[in-house]
Amino acid sequence: MNIVLFNKDLRISDHQPLTEAARAGEVLPLYVFEPSLWKEAPLSARHFEFVVESLDELAKGIEDQGGKLFFAINEMKMVLDKLLDIYDSINLFLHNDIRLMDIVAEWARQNEQRVFSYGPELENVPGKLFNNRLNSYLKELLAEVPNKIDVPSKIPDFLFTDFKKLQNFKVKGNKIRFGQQGGEMKAAETLDSFLEGRFSNYIENHQKPLPSSLSSSRLSAYITWGNISVRTVFQKTDEKLQACELEEDKIQLEEFLSKLTARMKICSTENKDQQLPNDSNIKREWNEDWFQRWLQGRTGIPIIDAAMRSLDKTGWMNFSLRAMVTSFIANTLSLDERNPSSALAELYLDYEPAVHDFYVQQQVGMKRKMKIIDPVKVGRQLDPDGAFIRRYIPELSKLPDEYIHEPWLYPAFYQLGYEAPMVDVKKMNKHARLQYQALKSKGKDILKKEEGESEQLSFDF
């Protein structure tokens, strides 16, 4: 039996495992909800909702081709064991996602079954060879949607197609009302609107909180969950780039493509290299109250609070804000970055483990220099008129511009109903720099630049 294992590739277009499995004969398209993954990984209800929305559209696409999408709730190896009992012999088709491939490949070896994996072989490939292999993959013809998907007549009882059965699947966290919806159609519409004109201010606006929400591609969640393939994004963008008449437009799209390929490079790194170690030499004891105030947007620092509230509401922040809120909790407050990292991962709709961990490592000094950011100073640069702050902090909506980044200086501050600053940022940053310099003087390996590492990478799509 040919079984297509969907994971973070929730689409029907340019889906080579599905295309190849359909050519081979009868196909059982399958998505497995693994309880341990949704419980232990930093995934939340917003991710689950996005996945279910994506699967709903995927199921309809497969049905249009004569097939059906099936679901199972169990650990992957147990599902595969049950399938093997029923079909005696199975061929597994999937994209070469690192986590899933490790599980499936080990099971297949133990049970002498065949695995057919697809996608670029980029894991830990060095420099020039990586670029050549990636470019070749990105320029390959897109996989055709199967003309017909034949479903086997014999379907195991533990598989189901009714989405209502997912309602009792418990996932931590809250859904979001104002986030992006999952699905291949939404992904295609988002790419089209970007290439039709939103890209024109891509570079200029990428650091600005409100403008970046429009001029960024906003494809990161769709790429993370596979509603659209990177190959599709690359080829459509390159086609648009070649058709551009203005040099400035070409520069915008070239920058976008460079970030797209940089993202793929980080995602090709083994998970074991992305773990966040605890550096007790620079972190203080845990302060739960500080952590909760940061998480809830109640620090008393407007740009930090606006960023965290917007993230909770929408599931997205641009790169500059991600850097700022991470630096504030891990560097200014000197708290262990692991809990904040997990909390942010649960909130980011586009959470991709390798990319997310790389972000955090950049900010806390595991990759070159620690990023100690003054949120008041940088807040003025990013949001000079306070439009972003006013949108997400209604307590400050009528505050004059001159006080919007330092409301505690406003004569009637205590009538605003807004938190007083939880710490003196300048003093805390000074203390953090002294800690960092002391650690650096000891020659700790974590502060040394890794060979071939860039100064700072931004994956702000």
C-alpha positions in Angstrom: 0.0 0.0 0.0 1.2 3.5 -0.9 0.9 5.9 2.0 1.5 9.6 1.8 2.4 11.0 5.2 1.5 14.7 5.3 3.3 16.8 7.9 4.4 20.4 7.3 3.5 20.2 3.6 -0.3 20.8 3.8 -1.0 21.4 0.1 -1.8 19.5 -3.1 0.3 21.7 -5.5 4.0 20.9 -6.0 3.7 17.9 -3.7 6.0 15.4 -5.1 5.3 12.6 -2.6 1.6 12.7 -3.5 2.3 12.9 -7.2 4.7 9.9 -7.1 2.5 7.8 -4.9 -0.5 8.4 -7.2 1.6 7.2 -10.2 2.4 4.0 -8.2 -1.2 3.0 -7.6 -3.7 3.2 -4.8 -2.9 5.9 -2.3 -3.8 6.4 1.4 -3.2 10.1 2.1 -2.7 10.4 5.9 -2.1 13.1 8.5 -1.2 11.9 12.0 -1.9 14.0 15.1 0.8 12.9 17.5 -0.3 13.6 21.1 3.3 13.8 22.4 4.3 16.4 19.8 1.4 18.7 20.6 1.9 18.3 24.3 5.7 18.5 24.6 6.7 20.8 21.7 6.0 24.5 21.9 2.9 24.2 19.8 -0.4 25.8 20.8 -4.1 26.1 19.9 -3.3 28.8 17.3 -1.1 26.3 15.5 -3.6 23.6 15.8 -6.4 25.8 14.3 -4.1 26.8 11.4 -3.3 23.2 10.7 -6.9 22.1 10.8 -7.9 25.0 8.4 -5.1 23.8 6.1 -6.2 20.2 6.3 -9.8 21.1 5.6 -8.8 22.7 2.3 -6.3 19.9 1.6 -9.1 17.3 2.1 -11.3 19.1 -0.4 -8.4 19.2 -2.9 -7.8 15.5 -2.6 -11.5 14.8 -2.9 -11.6 16.8 -6.2 -9.1 14.2 -7.5 -11.2 11.3 -6.4 -9.3 10.6 -3.2 -9.8 11.1 0.6 -7.6 12.5 3.3 -7.5 10.3 6.5 -6.5 11.2 10.0 -5.2 9.3 13.0 -4.6 10.3 16.6 -1.7 8.3 18.0 2.1 8.2 18.0 3.5 7.8 14.5 5.2 4.5 15.1 2.0 3.0 16.6 0.0 4.2 13.6 2.6 2.6 11.2 2.5 -0.6 13.2 -1.3 -0.8 12.8 -1.1 0.0 9.1 1.5 -2.8 8.5 -0.7 -5.3 10.3 -3.5 -4.5 7.9 -1.7 -4.1 4.6 1.3 -6.5 5.2 3.5 -4.3 3.1 3.6 -0.5 2.8 5.5 2.1 0.9 5.8 5.5 2.7 6.0 8.7 0.7 6.9 11.9 2.4 8.9 15.1 2.3 12.3 14.9 4.0 11.4 16.8 7.1 14.2 16.1 9.6 12.0 15.2 12.6 9.5 13.0 10.8 12.2 11.4 8.6 14.1 10.3 11.7 11.0 8.5 13.1 9.8 7.0 9.8 13.3 5.9 8.6 14.0 4.1 11.9 10.6 2.4 11.8 11.1 1.4 8.2 14.5 -0.2 8.8 13.2 -2.2 11.8 10.2 -3.4 9.8 11.9 -3.8 6.4 9.5 -1.4 4.6 10.3 1.1 2.0 10.5 4.9 2.3 10.5 7.4 -0.6 11.5 10.9 0.6 11.5 14.0 -1.6 12.9 17.5 -1.3 16.4 19.1 -1.4 19.1 17.1 0.3 20.6 20.1 2.2 21.2 18.9 5.7 24.7 20.0 6.8 25.9 20.4 3.2 28.9 22.9 3.1 29.0 26.3 1.5 29.3 26.3 -2.3 27.8 22.8 -2.7 24.8 23.9 -0.6 24.2 26.9 -2.8 24.5 24.8 -6.0 22.2 22.1 -4.7 19.6 24.6 -3.4 19.6 26.6 -6.7 19.1 23.4 -8.7 16.2 22.4 -6.5 14.5 25.8 -6.6 14.6 25.8 -10.4 13.2 22.3 -10.9 9.8 21.9 -12.5 7.0 21.9 -10.0 5.4 18.6 -9.3 2.1 18.2 -11.1 -1.2 17.7 -9.2 -2.3 14.1 -9.8 -5.1 13.7 -12.3 -6.6 11.0 -10.1 -6.1 9.7 -6.6 -7.3 6.1 -6.2 -8.2 5.3 -2.6 -7.9 1.6 -1.4 -11.2 -0.1 -0.7 -9.8 -1.5 2.6 -9.5 1.3 5.2 -8.5 0.6 8.8 -11.1 1.3 11.4 -8.9 3.6 13.4 -8.6 6.1 10.6 -11.2 8.8 10.2 -12.2 11.7 7.9 -14.6 13.5 10.1 -13.1 16.8 11.4 -15.6 16.8 14.3 -13.5 14.1 15.9 -10.7 16.6 16.3 -12.7 18.8 18.6 -11.7 16.8 21.7 -8.0 16.9 20.9 -6.6 19.0 23.7 -4.0 21.6 22.9 -2.6 24.3 25.3 -3.0 28.0 24.6 -5.7 30.1 23.1 -6.9 30.5 19.5 -6.6 33.9 17.8 -9.3 35.9 16.1 -7.1 38.2 14.1 -4.4 35.9 12.8 -3.8 34.5 9.3 -6.0 31.6 8.2 -4.4 28.4 7.0 -4.8 26.9 3.6 -3.2 26.7 0.2 -5.6 29.2 -1.3 -4.8 31.8 1.3 -1.1 31.2 0.7 -1.4 31.7 -3.0 -3.4 34.9 -2.5 -0.8 36.3 -0.1 2.0 35.6 -2.5 0.0 37.2 -5.4 -0.8 40.3 -3.5 2.9 40.7 -2.5 4.1 40.4 -6.0 1.3 42.6 -7.4 2.6 45.6 -5.4 3.1 45.1 -1.6 6.8 44.3 -2.3 7.6 47.9 -3.5 8.5 49.1 0.0 9.8 45.8 1.3 13.2 47.0 2.4 12.2 50.5 3.5 9.4 49.2 5.8 10.8 45.9 7.1 11.7 47.4 10.5 8.6 49.5 11.0 6.0 47.7 13.1 2.8 48.7 11.3 4.0 49.3 7.7 5.9 46.0 7.7 2.7 44.1 8.3 1.7 45.2 4.9 4.9 45.3 2.9 6.4 42.1 4.2 5.3 39.1 2.2 3.5 37.6 5.3 4.3 34.1 3.8 6.3 32.8 6.8 3.4 30.9 8.4 2.4 29.4 5.0 5.9 28.3 4.3 6.3 26.9 7.8 3.2 24.7 7.5 3.7 23.9 3.8 0.6 25.6 2.4 2.9 26.7 -0.4 6.2 25.3 -1.4 9.4 27.3 -1.3 10.0 26.3 -4.9 6.7 27.9 -5.9 7.5 31.1 -4.0 11.0 31.3 -5.6 9.8 30.7 -9.1 6.9 33.1 -9.1 9.1 35.8 -7.4 11.9 35.2 -9.9 9.4 35.4 -12.8 8.2 38.8 -11.4 11.7 40.0 -10.9 12.7 39.2 -14.5 9.6 41.2 -15.7 10.4 44.3 -13.5 11.4 47.4 -15.4 12.4 49.5 -12.4 15.8 48.7 -10.8 14.4 49.6 -7.4 11.7 46.9 -7.8 14.4 44.4 -8.7 16.3 45.3 -5.6 13.3 44.7 -3.4 12.6 41.2 -4.8 16.3 40.2 -4.8 16.4 41.0 -1.0 13.3 38.9 -0.4 14.8 36.0 -2.3 18.1 36.3 -0.4 16.1 35.9 2.9 14.2 33.0 1.5 17.3 31.1 0.7 18.9 32.1 4.1 15.9 30.6 5.8 16.3 27.3 3.9 19.9 27.2 5.0 19.0 27.5 8.7 16.3 25.0 8.3 18.8 22.5 6.9 20.8 22.5 10.1 20.3 19.5 12.4 18.0 20.0 15.3 20.7 19.0 17.8 22.7 22.1 16.8 19.7 24.3 17.5 19.3 23.5 21.2 19.4 26.3 23.7 21.9 25.5 26.4 21.7 27.1 29.8 24.6 29.5 30.5 24.5 29.9 34.2 27.5 32.3 34.1 25.4 35.2 32.7 21.8 34.4 33.8 20.4 35.4 37.1 17.8 33.4 39.2 14.4 33.0 37.7 11.8 35.8 38.3 8.3 34.5 37.5 6.7 37.9 38.0 9.0 39.6 35.5 8.4 36.8 33.0 4.6 37.1 33.3 4.6 40.9 33.0 6.7 40.6 29.9 4.5 37.9 28.4 1.3 39.8 29.1 2.6 43.1 27.9 2.7 44.8 31.3 6.3 45.8 31.6 5.6 49.6 31.5 7.8 49.9 28.5 5.4 50.9 25.7 7.1 49.4 22.6 7.7 46.1 24.5 4.1 45.9 25.7 2.7 46.9 22.3 4.8 44.2 20.6 3.8 41.4 23.1 0.1 42.4 22.9 0.1 42.5 19.1 1.8 39.1 19.1 -0.8 37.6 21.4 -3.6 39.1 19.2 -2.2 38.4 15.7 0.5 35.7 16.0 3.1 37.8 14.1 5.8 40.4 14.7 8.4 41.7 12.4 12.1 40.8 12.9 13.0 44.1 14.7 10.3 43.6 17.3 11.2 39.9 17.8 14.8 40.9 18.4 13.7 43.6 20.9 11.4 41.5 23.0 13.9 38.7 23.2 16.7 41.0 24.1 14.6 42.6 26.8 13.7 39.4 28.6 17.0 37.6 28.1 19.6 40.4 28.2 18.1 43.4 29.9 16.4 41.4 32.6 19.0 38.6 32.4 16.5 35.8 32.7 17.2 32.3 31.3 16.1 32.5 27.7 14.6 29.0 27.5 11.2 29.7 29.0 10.7 32.9 27.1 11.8 31.1 23.9 9.2 28.5 24.4 6.5 31.1 25.2 7.3 33.0 22.0 7.2 29.8 20.0 3.7 29.1 21.2 2.6 32.6 20.1 4.4 32.8 16.7 2.0 31.4 14.1 5.0 30.8 11.9 7.0 28.9 14.5 9.7 26.9 12.8 12.1 25.4 15.4 15.4 25.9 13.6 14.7 29.5 12.5 13.2 30.4 15.9 16.1 29.0 17.9 18.6 30.8 15.6 16.8 34.1 16.3 17.1 33.6 20.0 20.7 32.5 19.8 21.6 35.6 17.8 20.1 37.9 20.5 21.5 36.2 23.6 25.1 36.0 22.5 25.3 32.3 21.5 26.1 33.5 18.0 28.7 36.3 18.2 27.8 39.4 20.2 24.9 39.7 22.7 22.3 42.1 21.4 21.6 44.5 24.3 18.8 46.8 23.0 17.5 50.0 24.5 13.7 49.7 23.8 13.0 53.3 24.4 15.7 54.6 22.0 15.0 52.0 19.4 11.2 52.3 19.9 11.5 55.9 18.8 13.3 54.9 15.7 10.9 52.2 14.7 7.6 53.9 15.7 8.4 57.6 15.9 4.8 58.8 16.0 3.7 56.0 18.3 1.0 54.7 15.9 1.9 51.1 16.7 1.9 51.7 20.5 -1.5 53.5 20.4 -3.1 50.7 18.4 -2.2 48.0 20.9 -2.1 50.0 24.2 -5.4 51.8 24.4 -4.4 53.3 27.8 -1.9 55.5 25.9 -4.1 56.2 22.8 -4.5 59.9 23.6 -1.1 60.6 25.0 0.9 63.4 23.3 3.7 62.2 20.9 6.4 63.6 23.2 5.5 61.2 25.9 4.4 58.1 24.0 7.7 56.3 24.5 8.2 57.5 28.0 4.7 57.9 29.5 6.1 58.0 33.0 7.3 61.5 32.3 3.8 62.7 31.5 2.5 64.9 34.4 -0.7 63.0 34.8 0.8 59.6 34.3 -1.0 57.9 37.2 -4.3 58.8 35.7 -3.6 56.8 32.5 -4.2 53.4 34.0 -0.9 52.1 32.5 1.9 50.2 34.3 4.9 52.0 35.7 8.2 50.7 34.3 9.1 47.4 36.0 12.8 48.2 35.9 15.2 51.1 35.0 16.2 49.9 31.5 19.4 52.0 31.3 20.7 50.6 34.6 19.7 47.0 33.7 21.4 47.3 30.3 24.5 48.7 31.9 24.6 45.7 34.3 24.0 43.3 31.4 27.0 44.8 29.5 29.2 44.4 32.5 28.2 40.8 32.9 28.8 40.2 29.2 32.2 41.8 29.2 33.2 39.8 32.3 32.2 36.6 30.6 33.9 37.6 27.4 37.1 38.3 29.2 37.1 34.7 30.4 37.1 33.5 26.8 34.0 31.5 26.9 33.5 29.5 23.7 29.9 30.5 23.3 31.0 34.0 22.5 33.4 33.1 19.7 32.3 33.6 16.2 31.5 30.4 14.3 33.3 29.9 11.1 31.4 31.2 8.1 28.7 32.8 10.4 27.0 36.0 9.1 26.8 39.1 11.3 23.0 39.0 11.6 20.4 37.2 9.5 16.8 38.4 9.2 14.0 36.0 8.0 11.4 38.8 8.1 9.1 37.6 5.3 
